[in-house]
Amino acid sequence: MGSQKRIAKELAELAESAPEGITVKLADESNLYIWNVYMEGPENSPYQNGTFHLTLTLPTEYPFKPPTVSFRTKIYHPNVTNDDKGSMCLGMLRADEWKPSSRLAAVLQFARQLLAEPMPDDAVEGRIAEQFKGDFARYEEVAREWTRKYAVRG
Amino acid sequence: MSSVSVSASASPSSNLLPSSPSPLPSSDSRLRPLRRLSQLRAYTQLHFSSPPQQPQQQQQPSVASSSSSSTNSQRVSRRHTLGSRVSWFSAASTGPDSSTSTVGTTTRAPCPESEYQSTFARYSSVFSPSYRGLELDLRSQPSPTESSNPPLRNETATATGNQTQEIMARPRGSSQAVEARPNGEVSSAGNILESPDPVVSESPCTSSPRPKQKATIRFFPHQDSHASSRPSLPFIPISRTLPSDSCVIRVGRYSERDGTPVANPTEPSDAPVGFKSKVVSRKHCEFMYLNGQWHVKDVGSSSGTFLNHMRLSQPNIASRLYTIKDGDIVQLGIDFRGGEEMIFRCVRIRIECNRSWQQQPNEFNKNTENLIKNLGKGDAADYSGCRECSICLGSVLRPYQCLFMAACAHVWHYKCVSRLIHTPDYPMFQCPNCRAYTDLSAEVDDTNDFEEQEESKSASAEDKPDALEPARSETHTPQPDPNAITQPSRSSGDERHPETRLPVEAGLAANIENMRLQDLDASDDNSSQPRAPTSNPDSVPSNANNEVPGWQSLTQSPSSAQTRPAQLRAETPVRSESSDENPLTPLNDSGPLALDGRAAMP
């Protein structure tokens, strides 16, 4: 499969020079299509000091179809669904915006960037988005608390 | 969101750039006029439709002289914007900015006039009516026609940049984009329509004697991929090149009375465009080209014209003009009765306009041409890691591997990209890198003879430095026309047969070889452009000063230009013993080789 070759290549590149605050591992060494990603909360964000576990799932049609990113660690964020899926809304991952030339490294960087700068206008959690816009202090507080509760390992 | 896509797209493409410093400079000098014209086009085009070029242009002044802050911000925002949408843009923009332009500037560093020059260059259009006409014709940017304009211009540009950025952040008419758009539109269109914009006031007087590039627009069927709606009316891609700027393309319901609509006339035409759908009014909307920009206007349709989901007017009421840009979606009417029957489906048109910069020589396809030239030569060193297939991330410089090059000069392994070619949408092909649509079934354009003539002509002219000036102005005048005519079809031809297009590509690319210089030197060119007609005493020395060294050092003189292909020829047989090169090398090199052969002929 062509996709495997590309994925292996991207994985190798990521392993060699991972973007800041991001660690990537295969969930299962025999399966290139599911990655475990550990993402440190960006500094100066309420997610700071947290380490978030994400799953990056690649379709077999990759790179023609976009990967999906989901948070395994609970996170209080307007762009991440607050359910057991933890799906993340990434514009570039939408089927019609995805470009095969996009790289996973960029996807992950984007995801991390989204932690630093949520996009409330593009939210999947409307309530959090509203809070983010209307009562930022409260949002920060909750997000920090959740981070402490779920994303910081003792 | 855009930031990421920027990096996403920039990473592969920016790799390409380092290879740019080693262009084949050979054809530089000879193709000067041609190149210049295209550069001009690229520059003017990019001014509006493709910001990156502008940053380059703007950098000139900022390096050399002054006006920096707004320039910088603008630059950032623009690059941002662009990258998020058109990946190779970032290539084009980051490359010249970061590496190439420095090369260029340093090369010309000894020239004390650089400051004067660049400033001069920016406003040089004033000096040359014909040139300015060209610019206006091509471009939409409020062009600074007086040197007192710079701040204004920068602001406008920045504003445009921001606006585009907003829009482009969500390219496909999400609600956000829709919101952003009307606002931006209003202001920009407002400028054009109401304010005594310099462009508006200038165009009448400049429009007469110009060598001009004709305005081209293409309509592609668009399917709203994330809408739950039914597919829109299918139609064959339609291309129109306006015979004159005052022409209007009328769009309405197809009617037997009008006869068979001509989908893609090879000649310039303003033939009306008809769609076989009941939801399209007989007179539905019109496309027109004003002040270097395409506009759409609802002419009182009953079911509406939508620009990126925004309805332009109430039923049966004509709208004002709205500027459209490349990639915009224009929808005619709304599905009726659920659109179950084909005849009740709305028409969704993806606009392609202002793309000629892409079909013209530019930094990127220059690089590609270089790459192609070195294909199979084992000289992967220059390109290793630079030219990769964006699908498999492997190098395209592998022997024994079929490649596919789109009209936008992006290259992939055929094997990798084939599933994007053979889709239900075939013959429409969308570049996975830059999203440019191409029609793979378009006729091959074989009218490139002119260009080659042009090349040889200019080549011979450039052999004699004295003849340079006249040659430039001579070649300049006839140049645009054929180009304008051939251009649309050429591009389509390219798409269809990658192989056939190689010569053209090579020719193009040969022109392009100078683009690097030229991009940086857009100002020089601008300034030198007027020089011939006006013979402005000031500009002459400065131009001579900067051009000659600049050129000579970065490029090769005609004589060396000839030696280079000779080397190539010499090399070819040796290498081609490996036989896989035979089919490739001659073809790929045919541009420069042909060029040289011709030039060598009496």
Interface residues (C-beta under 8 A of the other chain):
Chain A: G2 K5 R6 K9 E10 P63 F64 L90 G91 M92 R94 A95 D96 E97 K99 P100 S101 S102 R103 A105 A106 V107 Q109 F110 Q113 M119 D121 D122
Chain B: M1 S3 V4 S5 S7 A8 S9 S11 P12 S87 A169 R170 P171 R172 Q176 S225 H226 S390 I391 C392 L393 G394 K415 C416 R419 L420 P432 N433 R435
